[in-house]
Amino acid sequence: MCGIIGYIGPKKVVPILVEGLKRLEYRGYDSAGVAVVDGNKINIRRVHGKIVALEKSLEESPLDGMYGVGHTRWATHGRPCEENAHPHQDCTGSVVVVHNGIIENYLALKKKLKEEGHTFHTETDTEIIAHLVEKYFKGSLE
């Protein structure tokens, strides 16, 4: 099972995301990560292991921003490692996804997206969501 936390507001996002992930530790996990938006840039930090490793990474190289998402992962597709930890991005780096669940037909979708030129960096089923949004998003949610 995974844990997902999101925050948007006036406070610095990283401490809120990390605290939220700590509160979800009881669910079990093998990796953790956060995505933080700073202006027009999305910064991602992922670790294989416990949230203390994520905290250490964030202390050594801080991320700044006012909104973001955090995720703890329990592997179902792809081995437990940093590259398979969430969040995941699309080819452009403008779509970020965290996910809980299983995408049964992800291999067929991934094959089709690769044929269309998408580049994948993980073994997970979740990464295809970001690429599908990239493919079908037309610039507005309206």
N, CA, C and O atoms as a GROMACS GRO file, in nm:
protein
  568
    1MET      N    1   0.085  -0.117   0.000
    1MET     CA    2   0.000   0.000   0.000
    1MET      C    3   0.090   0.123   0.000
    1MET      O    4   0.202   0.119   0.050
    2CYS      N    5   0.041   0.230  -0.054
    2CYS     CA    6   0.120   0.353  -0.056
    2CYS      C    7   0.051   0.460   0.026
    2CYS      O    8  -0.060   0.442   0.075
    3GLY      N    9   0.120   0.571   0.038
    3GLY     CA   10   0.063   0.688   0.103
    3GLY      C   11   0.082   0.808   0.013
    3GLY      O   12   0.188   0.823  -0.049
    4ILE      N   13  -0.018   0.893   0.004
    4ILE     CA   14  -0.012   1.012  -0.080
    4ILE      C   15  -0.052   1.133   0.002
    4ILE      O   16  -0.151   1.130   0.075
    5ILE      N   17   0.027   1.240  -0.010
    5ILE     CA   18  -0.002   1.367   0.059
    5ILE      C   19   0.018   1.480  -0.041
    5ILE      O   20   0.109   1.476  -0.123
    6GLY      N   21  -0.066   1.579  -0.034
    6GLY     CA   22  -0.051   1.698  -0.118
    6GLY      C   23  -0.074   1.822  -0.035
    6GLY      O   24  -0.146   1.819   0.065
    7TYR      N   25  -0.013   1.932  -0.077
    7TYR     CA   26  -0.033   2.059  -0.007
    7TYR      C   27  -0.022   2.174  -0.106
    7TYR      O   28   0.063   2.174  -0.194
    8ILE      N   29  -0.111   2.270  -0.087
    8ILE     CA   30  -0.101   2.399  -0.156
    8ILE      C   31  -0.143   2.503  -0.053
    8ILE      O   32  -0.249   2.491   0.008
    9GLY      N   33  -0.061   2.605  -0.036
    9GLY     CA   34  -0.094   2.706   0.064
    9GLY      C   35   0.021   2.801   0.088
    9GLY      O   36   0.119   2.800   0.014
   10PRO      N   37   0.009   2.883   0.192
   10PRO     CA   38   0.106   2.988   0.216
   10PRO      C   39   0.235   2.943   0.285
   10PRO      O   40   0.333   3.018   0.287
   11LYS      N   41   0.238   2.822   0.339
   11LYS     CA   42   0.357   2.775   0.412
   11LYS      C   43   0.452   2.703   0.317
   11LYS      O   44   0.415   2.663   0.207
   12LYS      N   45   0.576   2.686   0.362
   12LYS     CA   46   0.673   2.608   0.285
   12LYS      C   47   0.624   2.464   0.279
   12LYS      O   48   0.586   2.406   0.381
   13VAL      N   49   0.626   2.408   0.161
   13VAL     CA   50   0.562   2.280   0.137
   13VAL      C   51   0.641   2.160   0.188
   13VAL      O   52   0.581   2.064   0.236
   14VAL      N   53   0.773   2.162   0.180
   14VAL     CA   54   0.851   2.042   0.210
   14VAL      C   55   0.828   1.990   0.352
   14VAL      O   56   0.804   1.871   0.368
   15PRO      N   57   0.835   2.075   0.456
   15PRO     CA   58   0.810   2.021   0.591
   15PRO      C   59   0.671   1.959   0.606
   15PRO      O   60   0.654   1.861   0.678
   16ILE      N   61   0.573   2.015   0.540
   16ILE     CA   62   0.436   1.963   0.548
   16ILE      C   63   0.427   1.827   0.478
   16ILE      O   64   0.365   1.735   0.530
   17LEU      N   65   0.489   1.815   0.361
   17LEU     CA   66   0.487   1.688   0.290
   17LEU      C   67   0.560   1.580   0.368
   17LEU      O   68   0.510   1.468   0.381
   18VAL      N   69   0.676   1.613   0.421
   18VAL     CA   70   0.754   1.514   0.497
   18VAL      C   71   0.678   1.469   0.621
   18VAL      O   72   0.673   1.350   0.651
   19GLU      N   73   0.620   1.563   0.694
   19GLU     CA   74   0.542   1.527   0.812
   19GLU      C   75   0.422   1.440   0.774
   19GLU      O   76   0.391   1.343   0.844
   20GLY      N   77   0.357   1.473   0.665
   20GLY     CA   78   0.245   1.392   0.618
   20GLY      C   79   0.288   1.251   0.582
   20GLY      O   80   0.218   1.155   0.614
   21LEU      N   81   0.402   1.238   0.516
   21LEU     CA   82   0.453   1.105   0.482
   21LEU      C   83   0.489   1.026   0.607
   21LEU      O   84   0.466   0.905   0.612
   22LYS      N   85   0.544   1.093   0.707
   22LYS     CA   86   0.575   1.024   0.833
   22LYS      C   87   0.449   0.967   0.897
   22LYS      O   88   0.451   0.858   0.953
   23ARG      N   89   0.341   1.041   0.888
   23ARG     CA   90   0.214   0.995   0.947
   23ARG      C   91   0.155   0.876   0.871
   23ARG      O   92   0.067   0.807   0.921
   24LEU      N   93   0.204   0.854   0.750
   24LEU     CA   94   0.156   0.742   0.669
   24LEU      C   95   0.251   0.622   0.671
   24LEU      O   96   0.226   0.522   0.603
   25GLU      N   97   0.358   0.631   0.749
   25GLU     CA   98   0.458   0.523   0.751
   25GLU      C   99   0.401   0.389   0.794
   25GLU      O  100   0.449   0.285   0.749
   26TYR      N  101   0.301   0.389   0.879
   26TYR     CA  102   0.244   0.264   0.930
   26TYR      C  103   0.190   0.175   0.818
   26TYR      O  104   0.170   0.055   0.839
   27ARG      N  105   0.166   0.231   0.701
   27ARG     CA  106   0.112   0.154   0.589
   27ARG      C  107   0.218   0.063   0.527
   27ARG      O  108   0.184  -0.031   0.455
   28GLY      N  109   0.344   0.090   0.554
   28GLY     CA  110   0.452   0.013   0.493
   28GLY      C  111   0.490   0.072   0.359
   28GLY      O  112   0.404   0.123   0.286
   29TYR      N  113   0.618   0.067   0.325
   29TYR     CA  114   0.665   0.123   0.199
   29TYR      C  115   0.810   0.083   0.178
   29TYR      O  116   0.877   0.041   0.272
   30ASP      N  117   0.858   0.097   0.055
   30ASP     CA  118   0.998   0.067   0.024
   30ASP      C  119   1.074   0.188  -0.029
   30ASP      O  120   1.196   0.184  -0.040
   31SER      N  121   1.002   0.295  -0.063
   31SER     CA  122   1.066   0.415  -0.116
   31SER      C  123   0.973   0.534  -0.094
   31SER      O  124   0.855   0.518  -0.063
   32ALA      N  125   1.029   0.653  -0.111
   32ALA     CA  126   0.950   0.775  -0.088
   32ALA      C  127   1.001   0.885  -0.179
   32ALA      O  128   1.114   0.883  -0.226
   33GLY      N  129   0.913   0.983  -0.203
   33GLY     CA  130   0.954   1.095  -0.286
   33GLY      C  131   0.858   1.211  -0.276
   33GLY      O  132   0.745   1.198  -0.229
   34VAL      N  133   0.905   1.326  -0.324
   34VAL     CA  134   0.823   1.447  -0.328
   34VAL      C  135   0.847   1.518  -0.460
   34VAL      O  136   0.953   1.506  -0.521
   35ALA      N  137   0.746   1.593  -0.503
   35ALA     CA  138   0.758   1.686  -0.615
   35ALA      C  139   0.712   1.821  -0.564
   35ALA      O  140   0.604   1.832  -0.506
   36VAL      N  141   0.794   1.923  -0.586
   36VAL     CA  142   0.765   2.057  -0.536
   36VAL      C  143   0.774   2.155  -0.652
   36VAL      O  144   0.868   2.151  -0.731
   37VAL      N  145   0.674   2.241  -0.662
   37VAL     CA  146   0.673   2.342  -0.768
   37VAL      C  147   0.730   2.472  -0.714
   37VAL      O  148   0.684   2.525  -0.613
   38ASP      N  149   0.832   2.522  -0.784
   38ASP     CA  150   0.897   2.648  -0.749
   38ASP      C  151   0.892   2.736  -0.874
   38ASP      O  152   0.971   2.719  -0.966
   39GLY      N  153   0.798   2.829  -0.874
   39GLY     CA  154   0.778   2.911  -0.994
   39GLY      C  155   0.724   2.824  -1.106
   39GLY      O  156   0.617   2.763  -1.092
   40ASN      N  157   0.796   2.817  -1.216
   40ASN     CA  158   0.755   2.733  -1.329
   40ASN      C  159   0.832   2.602  -1.336
   40ASN      O  160   0.823   2.530  -1.434
   41LYS      N  161   0.908   2.572  -1.231
   41LYS     CA  162   0.992   2.453  -1.231
   41LYS      C  163   0.940   2.351  -1.131
   41LYS      O  164   0.904   2.385  -1.019
   42ILE      N  165   0.937   2.224  -1.174
   42ILE     CA  166   0.900   2.114  -1.086
   42ILE      C  167   1.028   2.042  -1.046
   42ILE      O  168   1.103   1.993  -1.130
   43ASN      N  169   1.051   2.036  -0.915
   43ASN     CA  170   1.168   1.967  -0.862
   43ASN      C  171   1.123   1.839  -0.794
   43ASN      O  172   1.028   1.838  -0.716
   44ILE      N  173   1.193   1.730  -0.824
   44ILE     CA  174   1.157   1.599  -0.770
   44ILE      C  175   1.274   1.544  -0.690
   44ILE      O  176   1.390   1.555  -0.730
   45ARG      N  177   1.241   1.484  -0.577
   45ARG     CA  178   1.342   1.414  -0.496
   45ARG      C  179   1.284   1.279  -0.459
   45ARG      O  180   1.173   1.271  -0.406
   46ARG      N  181   1.358   1.172  -0.487
   46ARG     CA  182   1.313   1.036  -0.458
   46ARG      C  183   1.426   0.959  -0.391
   46ARG      O  184   1.544   0.982  -0.418
   47VAL      N  185   1.386   0.866  -0.304
   47VAL     CA  186   1.485   0.780  -0.239
   47VAL      C  187   1.430   0.639  -0.229
   47VAL      O  188   1.310   0.618  -0.218
   48HIS      N  189   1.521   0.543  -0.234
   48HIS     CA  190   1.487   0.406  -0.198
   48HIS      C  191   1.516   0.395  -0.050
   48HIS      O  192   1.626   0.428  -0.004
   49GLY      N  193   1.418   0.351   0.026
   49GLY     CA  194   1.438   0.341   0.170
   49GLY      C  195   1.336   0.425   0.246
   49GLY      O  196   1.229   0.459   0.195
   50LYS      N  197   1.373   0.457   0.366
   50LYS     CA  198   1.281   0.522   0.460
   50LYS      C  199   1.278   0.674   0.444
   50LYS      O  200   1.362   0.734   0.376
   51ILE      N  201   1.178   0.734   0.507
   51ILE     CA  202   1.158   0.879   0.499
   51ILE      C  203   1.276   0.954   0.559
   51ILE      O  204   1.304   1.067   0.518
   52VAL      N  205   1.346   0.894   0.655
   52VAL     CA  206   1.465   0.961   0.711
   52VAL      C  207   1.569   0.983   0.601
   52VAL      O  208   1.641   1.083   0.604
   53ALA      N  209   1.577   0.891   0.505
   53ALA     CA  210   1.670   0.910   0.392
   53ALA      C  211   1.624   1.025   0.304
   53ALA      O  212   1.706   1.101   0.252
   54LEU      N  213   1.493   1.038   0.286
   54LEU     CA  214   1.439   1.150   0.209
   54LEU      C  215   1.467   1.281   0.282
   54LEU      O  216   1.509   1.379   0.220
   55GLU      N  217   1.445   1.282   0.413
   55GLU     CA  218   1.473   1.403   0.493
   55GLU      C  219   1.619   1.444   0.480
   55GLU      O  220   1.649   1.562   0.463
   56LYS      N  221   1.709   1.346   0.489
   56LYS     CA  222   1.852   1.376   0.478
   56LYS      C  223   1.885   1.436   0.342
   56LYS      O  224   1.959   1.534   0.333
   57SER      N  225   1.829   1.379   0.237
   57SER     CA  226   1.851   1.430   0.102
   57SER      C  227   1.799   1.573   0.089
   57SER      O  228   1.864   1.658   0.027
   58LEU      N  229   1.683   1.600   0.148
   58LEU     CA  230   1.625   1.734   0.141
   58LEU      C  231   1.701   1.835   0.226
   58LEU      O  232   1.703   1.954   0.194
   59GLU      N  233   1.764   1.789   0.334
   59GLU     CA  234   1.848   1.878   0.415
   59GLU      C  235   1.977   1.912   0.341
   59GLU      O  236   2.022   2.027   0.346
   60GLU      N  237   2.035   1.814   0.273
   60GLU     CA  238   2.160   1.835   0.200
   60GLU      C  239   2.141   1.924   0.078
   60GLU      O  240   2.229   2.002   0.042
   61SER      N  241   2.025   1.912   0.015
   61SER     CA  242   1.995   1.991  -0.105
   61SER      C  243   1.847   2.029  -0.100
   61SER      O  244   1.763   1.959  -0.158
   62PRO      N  245   1.815   2.139  -0.032
   62PRO     CA  246   1.675   2.176  -0.009
   62PRO      C  247   1.597   2.208  -0.137
   62PRO      O  248   1.653   2.254  -0.237
   63LEU      N  249   1.467   2.182  -0.130
   63LEU     CA  250   1.374   2.222  -0.235
   63LEU      C  251   1.286   2.331  -0.177
   63LEU      O  252   1.253   2.329  -0.059
   64ASP      N  253   1.248   2.426  -0.260
   64ASP     CA  254   1.164   2.536  -0.215
   64ASP      C  255   1.039   2.540  -0.300
   64ASP      O  256   1.042   2.509  -0.419
   65GLY      N  257   0.930   2.580  -0.239
   65GLY     CA  258   0.805   2.593  -0.312
   65GLY      C  259   0.688   2.603  -0.217
   65GLY      O  260   0.702   2.581  -0.097
   66MET      N  261   0.572   2.635  -0.271
   66MET     CA  262   0.451   2.652  -0.191
   66MET      C  263   0.347   2.543  -0.218
   66MET      O  264   0.244   2.539  -0.151
   67TYR      N  265   0.372   2.456  -0.315
   67TYR     CA  266   0.282   2.342  -0.333
   67TYR      C  267   0.355   2.223  -0.391
   67TYR      O  268   0.458   2.235  -0.458
   68GLY      N  269   0.298   2.106  -0.362
   68GLY     CA  270   0.361   1.984  -0.408
   68GLY      C  271   0.288   1.860  -0.362
   68GLY      O  272   0.182   1.868  -0.298
   69VAL      N  273   0.345   1.744  -0.395
   69VAL     CA  274   0.290   1.615  -0.356
   69VAL      C  275   0.402   1.528  -0.301
   69VAL      O  276   0.519   1.543  -0.336
   70GLY      N  277   0.363   1.436  -0.214
   70GLY     CA  278   0.455   1.338  -0.160
   70GLY      C  279   0.396   1.199  -0.172
   70GLY      O  280   0.274   1.184  -0.181
   71HIS      N  281   0.482   1.097  -0.172
   71HIS     CA  282   0.435   0.960  -0.195
   71HIS      C  283   0.528   0.862  -0.126
   71HIS      O  284   0.650   0.878  -0.129
   72THR      N  285   0.470   0.760  -0.065
   72THR     CA  286   0.546   0.643  -0.022
   72THR      C  287   0.497   0.526  -0.106
   72THR      O  288   0.378   0.513  -0.132
   73ARG      N  289   0.590   0.441  -0.150
   73ARG     CA  290   0.558   0.335  -0.246
   73ARG      C  291   0.584   0.198  -0.186
   73ARG      O  292   0.684   0.176  -0.118
   74TRP      N  293   0.493   0.107  -0.212
   74TRP     CA  294   0.514  -0.035  -0.187
   74TRP      C  295   0.507  -0.101  -0.324
   74TRP      O  296   0.400  -0.106  -0.386
   75ALA      N  297   0.619  -0.152  -0.372
   75ALA     CA  298   0.633  -0.196  -0.511
   75ALA      C  299   0.533  -0.305  -0.550
   75ALA      O  300   0.517  -0.405  -0.480
   76THR      N  301   0.467  -0.284  -0.662
   76THR     CA  302   0.386  -0.387  -0.726
   76THR      C  303   0.436  -0.413  -0.868
   76THR      O  304   0.440  -0.528  -0.912
   77HIS      N  305   0.475  -0.309  -0.940
   77HIS     CA  306   0.538  -0.322  -1.072
   77HIS      C  307   0.672  -0.251  -1.066
   77HIS      O  308   0.680  -0.132  -1.034
   78GLY      N  309   0.777  -0.323  -1.097
   78GLY     CA  310   0.911  -0.265  -1.089
   78GLY      C  311   0.971  -0.289  -0.952
   78GLY      O  312   0.901  -0.287  -0.851
   79ARG      N  313   1.100  -0.310  -0.952
   79ARG     CA  314   1.170  -0.340  -0.826
   79ARG      C  315   1.176  -0.217  -0.737
   79ARG      O  316   1.164  -0.105  -0.785
   80PRO      N  317   1.194  -0.239  -0.607
   80PRO     CA  318   1.212  -0.126  -0.515
   80PRO      C  319   1.349  -0.061  -0.539
   80PRO      O  320   1.452  -0.122  -0.512
   81CYS      N  321   1.350   0.061  -0.588
   81CYS     CA  322   1.474   0.135  -0.613
   81CYS      C  323   1.438   0.283  -0.630
   81CYS      O  324   1.321   0.318  -0.643
   82GLU      N  325   1.539   0.368  -0.630
   82GLU     CA  326   1.515   0.512  -0.642
   82GLU      C  327   1.445   0.548  -0.772
   82GLU      O  328   1.352   0.629  -0.772
   83GLU      N  329   1.488   0.489  -0.883
   83GLU     CA  330   1.428   0.527  -1.012
   83GLU      C  331   1.279   0.492  -1.019
   83GLU      O  332   1.203   0.560  -1.088
   84ASN      N  333   1.236   0.388  -0.948
   84ASN     CA  334   1.095   0.349  -0.951
   84ASN      C  335   1.011   0.418  -0.844
   84ASN      O  336   0.888   0.406  -0.845
   85ALA      N  337   1.075   0.490  -0.754
   85ALA     CA  338   1.001   0.567  -0.653
   85ALA      C  339   0.921   0.677  -0.722
   85ALA      O  340   0.964   0.729  -0.825
   86HIS      N  341   0.807   0.710  -0.666
   86HIS     CA  342   0.725   0.820  -0.719
   86HIS      C  343   0.777   0.951  -0.661
   86HIS      O  344   0.846   0.948  -0.559
   87PRO      N  345   0.748   1.064  -0.719
   87PRO     CA  346   0.667   1.096  -0.836
   87PRO      C  347   0.738   1.065  -0.968
   87PRO      O  348   0.860   1.053  -0.974
   88HIS      N  349   0.656   1.053  -1.073
   88HIS     CA  350   0.705   1.031  -1.209
   88HIS      C  351   0.662   1.146  -1.298
   88HIS      O  352   0.562   1.213  -1.273
   89GLN      N  353   0.741   1.169  -1.405
   89GLN     CA  354   0.714   1.279  -1.498
   89GLN      C  355   0.694   1.228  -1.640
   89GLN      O  356   0.728   1.115  -1.674
   90ASP      N  357   0.638   1.316  -1.722
   90ASP     CA  358   0.625   1.290  -1.865
   90ASP      C  359   0.755   1.331  -1.934
   90ASP      O  360   0.852   1.369  -1.869
   91CYS      N  361   0.756   1.323  -2.067
   91CYS     CA  362   0.876   1.359  -2.145
   91CYS      C  363   0.912   1.506  -2.132
   91CYS      O  364   1.030   1.541  -2.139
   92THR      N  365   0.813   1.593  -2.115
   92THR     CA  366   0.838   1.737  -2.112
   92THR      C  367   0.876   1.787  -1.973
   92THR      O  368   0.926   1.899  -1.959
   93GLY      N  369   0.853   1.706  -1.870
   93GLY     CA  370   0.880   1.750  -1.733
   93GLY      C  371   0.773   1.841  -1.677
   93GLY      O  372   0.792   1.901  -1.571
   94SER      N  373   0.660   1.852  -1.746
   94SER     CA  374   0.555   1.942  -1.699
   94SER      C  375   0.438   1.870  -1.632
   94SER      O  376   0.351   1.935  -1.574
   95VAL      N  377   0.436   1.738  -1.638
   95VAL     CA  378   0.332   1.658  -1.573
   95VAL      C  379   0.398   1.569  -1.470
   95VAL      O  380   0.494   1.498  -1.500
   96VAL      N  381   0.346   1.572  -1.347
   96VAL     CA  382   0.398   1.490  -1.238
   96VAL      C  383   0.283   1.406  -1.184
   96VAL      O  384   0.172   1.455  -1.166
   97VAL      N  385   0.312   1.278  -1.158
   97VAL     CA  386   0.208   1.186  -1.112
   97VAL      C  387   0.256   1.104  -0.994
   97VAL      O  388   0.370   1.057  -0.991
   98VAL      N  389   0.168   1.088  -0.895
   98VAL     CA  390   0.179   0.984  -0.793
   98VAL      C  391   0.051   0.902  -0.803
   98VAL      O  392  -0.052   0.952  -0.849
   99HIS      N  393   0.057   0.777  -0.759
   99HIS     CA  394  -0.056   0.687  -0.787
   99HIS      C  395  -0.057   0.573  -0.687
   99HIS      O  396   0.047   0.526  -0.643
  100ASN      N  397  -0.177   0.531  -0.652
  100ASN     CA  398  -0.196   0.411  -0.571
  100ASN      C  399  -0.287   0.318  -0.649
  100ASN      O  400  -0.401   0.354  -0.679
  101GLY      N  401  -0.239   0.202  -0.680
  101GLY     CA  402  -0.320   0.107  -0.753
  101GLY      C  403  -0.238   0.035  -0.857
  101GLY      O  404  -0.116   0.050  -0.864
  102ILE      N  405  -0.307  -0.042  -0.939
  102ILE     CA  406  -0.241  -0.121  -1.042
  102ILE      C  407  -0.309  -0.092  -1.176
  102ILE      O  408  -0.432  -0.092  -1.185
  103ILE      N  409  -0.229  -0.066  -1.278
  103ILE     CA  410  -0.280  -0.046  -1.413
  103ILE      C  411  -0.256  -0.176  -1.488
  103ILE      O  412  -0.144  -0.205  -1.530
  104GLU      N  413  -0.361  -0.255  -1.503
  104GLU     CA  414  -0.350  -0.391  -1.556
  104GLU      C  415  -0.292  -0.395  -1.697
  104GLU      O  416  -0.215  -0.486  -1.729
  105ASN      N  417  -0.327  -0.301  -1.782
  105ASN     CA  418  -0.283  -0.304  -1.922
  105ASN      C  419  -0.166  -0.210  -1.949
  105ASN      O  420  -0.150  -0.161  -2.061
  106TYR      N  421  -0.085  -0.183  -1.847
  106TYR     CA  422   0.021  -0.084  -1.865
  106TYR      C  423   0.125  -0.125  -1.968
  106TYR      O  424   0.180  -0.039  -2.036
  107LEU      N  425   0.154  -0.255  -1.981
  107LEU     CA  426   0.256  -0.296  -2.078
  107LEU      C  427   0.212  -0.265  -2.221
  107LEU      O  428   0.293  -0.219  -2.302
  108ALA      N  429   0.086  -0.288  -2.252
  108ALA     CA  430   0.035  -0.257  -2.387
  108ALA      C  431   0.036  -0.106  -2.410
  108ALA      O  432   0.074  -0.059  -2.518
  109LEU      N  433  -0.006  -0.030  -2.309
  109LEU     CA  434  -0.005   0.116  -2.321
  109LEU      C  435   0.138   0.169  -2.335
  109LEU      O  436   0.164   0.258  -2.416
  110LYS      N  437   0.230   0.114  -2.257
  110LYS     CA  438   0.369   0.158  -2.262
  110LYS      C  439   0.429   0.129  -2.400
  110LYS      O  440   0.501   0.212  -2.455
  111LYS      N  441   0.401   0.012  -2.454
  111LYS     CA  442   0.451  -0.024  -2.587
  111LYS      C  443   0.403   0.076  -2.692
  111LYS      O  444   0.481   0.124  -2.775
  112LYS      N  445   0.274   0.107  -2.688
  112LYS     CA  446   0.216   0.202  -2.785
  112LYS      C  447   0.279   0.341  -2.769
  112LYS      O  448   0.314   0.405  -2.868
  113LEU      N  449   0.294   0.386  -2.645
  113LEU     CA  450   0.353   0.518  -2.621
  113LEU      C  451   0.499   0.523  -2.666
  113LEU      O  452   0.544   0.624  -2.720
  114LYS      N  453   0.573   0.415  -2.644
  114LYS     CA  454   0.712   0.409  -2.692
  114LYS      C  455   0.718   0.419  -2.844
  114LYS      O  456   0.803   0.488  -2.900
  115GLU      N  457   0.626   0.349  -2.910
  115GLU     CA  458   0.620   0.355  -3.057
  115GLU      C  459   0.592   0.496  -3.106
  115GLU      O  460   0.632   0.533  -3.216
  116GLU      N  461   0.523   0.575  -3.024
  116GLU     CA  462   0.492   0.714  -3.058
  116GLU      C  463   0.604   0.810  -3.019
  116GLU      O  464   0.593   0.930  -3.044
  117GLY      N  465   0.712   0.758  -2.960
  117GLY     CA  466   0.827   0.841  -2.929
  117GLY      C  467   0.846   0.879  -2.783
  117GLY      O  468   0.939   0.953  -2.750
  118HIS      N  469   0.761   0.830  -2.696
  118HIS     CA  470   0.776   0.861  -2.553
  118HIS      C  471   0.893   0.784  -2.495
  118HIS      O  472   0.918   0.669  -2.532
  119THR      N  473   0.965   0.847  -2.404
  119THR     CA  474   1.078   0.786  -2.336
  119THR      C  475   1.041   0.759  -2.192
  119THR      O  476   0.992   0.847  -2.122
  120PHE      N  477   1.066   0.637  -2.148
  120PHE     CA  478   1.035   0.596  -2.011
  120PHE      C  479   1.164   0.577  -1.933
  120PHE      O  480   1.267   0.537  -1.988
  121HIS      N  481   1.157   0.605  -1.803
  121HIS     CA  482   1.276   0.598  -1.718
  121HIS      C  483   1.260   0.500  -1.603
  121HIS      O  484   1.352   0.483  -1.523
  122THR      N  485   1.143   0.435  -1.593
  122THR     CA  486   1.118   0.345  -1.481
  122THR      C  487   1.058   0.214  -1.530
  122THR      O  488   1.027   0.198  -1.648
  123GLU      N  489   1.044   0.122  -1.436
  123GLU     CA  490   0.980  -0.007  -1.462
  123GLU      C  491   0.835  -0.007  -1.412
  123GLU      O  492   0.771  -0.112  -1.413
  124THR      N  493   0.783   0.107  -1.370
  124THR     CA  494   0.652   0.112  -1.306
  124THR      C  495   0.538   0.127  -1.405
  124THR      O  496   0.556   0.170  -1.519
  125ASP      N  497   0.419   0.089  -1.358
  125ASP     CA  498   0.299   0.113  -1.436
  125ASP      C  499   0.256   0.260  -1.427
  125ASP      O  500   0.197   0.313  -1.520
  126THR      N  501   0.286   0.324  -1.316
  126THR     CA  502   0.242   0.461  -1.291
  126THR      C  503   0.295   0.561  -1.393
  126THR      O  504   0.224   0.655  -1.430
  127GLU      N  505   0.417   0.543  -1.437
  127GLU     CA  506   0.478   0.641  -1.527
  127GLU      C  507   0.396   0.662  -1.654
  127GLU      O  508   0.400   0.771  -1.713
  128ILE      N  509   0.322   0.561  -1.697
  128ILE     CA  510   0.244   0.579  -1.820
  128ILE      C  511   0.135   0.684  -1.805
  128ILE      O  512   0.095   0.746  -1.903
  129ILE      N  513   0.087   0.705  -1.682
  129ILE     CA  514  -0.017   0.806  -1.660
  129ILE      C  515   0.033   0.943  -1.702
  129ILE      O  516  -0.036   1.017  -1.772
  130ALA      N  517   0.155   0.977  -1.660
  130ALA     CA  518   0.212   1.107  -1.697
  130ALA      C  519   0.223   1.121  -1.848
  130ALA      O  520   0.195   1.227  -1.904
  131HIS      N  521   0.263   1.013  -1.915
  131HIS     CA  522   0.277   1.018  -2.061
  131HIS      C  523   0.142   1.025  -2.132
  131HIS      O  524   0.130   1.088  -2.237
  132LEU      N  525   0.041   0.960  -2.076
  132LEU     CA  526  -0.093   0.970  -2.134
  132LEU      C  527  -0.149   1.111  -2.119
  132LEU      O  528  -0.213   1.162  -2.210
  133VAL      N  529  -0.125   1.173  -2.004
  133VAL     CA  530  -0.169   1.312  -1.986
  133VAL      C  531  -0.096   1.401  -2.086
  133VAL      O  532  -0.158   1.487  -2.150
  134GLU      N  533   0.035   1.381  -2.100
  134GLU     CA  534   0.112   1.459  -2.197
  134GLU      C  535   0.054   1.443  -2.338
  134GLU      O  536   0.041   1.541  -2.411
  135LYS      N  537   0.018   1.322  -2.373
  135LYS     CA  538  -0.034   1.295  -2.508
  135LYS      C  539  -0.169   1.362  -2.532
  135LYS      O  540  -0.191   1.418  -2.640
  136TYR      N  541  -0.258   1.357  -2.435
  136TYR     CA  542  -0.395   1.402  -2.457
  136TYR      C  543  -0.427   1.542  -2.406
  136TYR      O  544  -0.530   1.598  -2.444
  137PHE      N  545  -0.344   1.598  -2.321
  137PHE     CA  546  -0.370   1.732  -2.268
  137PHE      C  547  -0.356   1.835  -2.379
  137PHE      O  548  -0.257   1.836  -2.452
  138LYS      N  549  -0.455   1.920  -2.392
  138LYS     CA  550  -0.457   2.019  -2.501
  138LYS      C  551  -0.435   2.161  -2.452
  138LYS      O  552  -0.476   2.256  -2.520
  139GLY      N  553  -0.371   2.178  -2.337
  139GLY     CA  554  -0.336   2.311  -2.291
  139GLY      C  555  -0.432   2.376  -2.194
  139GLY      O  556  -0.402   2.483  -2.141
  140SER      N  557  -0.548   2.315  -2.170
  140SER     CA  558  -0.644   2.373  -2.078
  140SER      C  559  -0.733   2.263  -2.022
  140SER      O  560  -0.763   2.165  -2.090
  141LEU      N  561  -0.774   2.280  -1.898
  141LEU     CA  562  -0.867   2.185  -1.838
  141LEU      C  563  -1.011   2.230  -1.856
  141LEU      O  564  -1.103   2.162  -1.812
  142GLU      N  565  -1.031   2.343  -1.922
  142GLU     CA  566  -1.167   2.395  -1.944
  142GLU      C  567  -1.233   2.330  -2.063
  142GLU      O  568  -1.347   2.362  -2.096
   0.00000   0.00000   0.00000
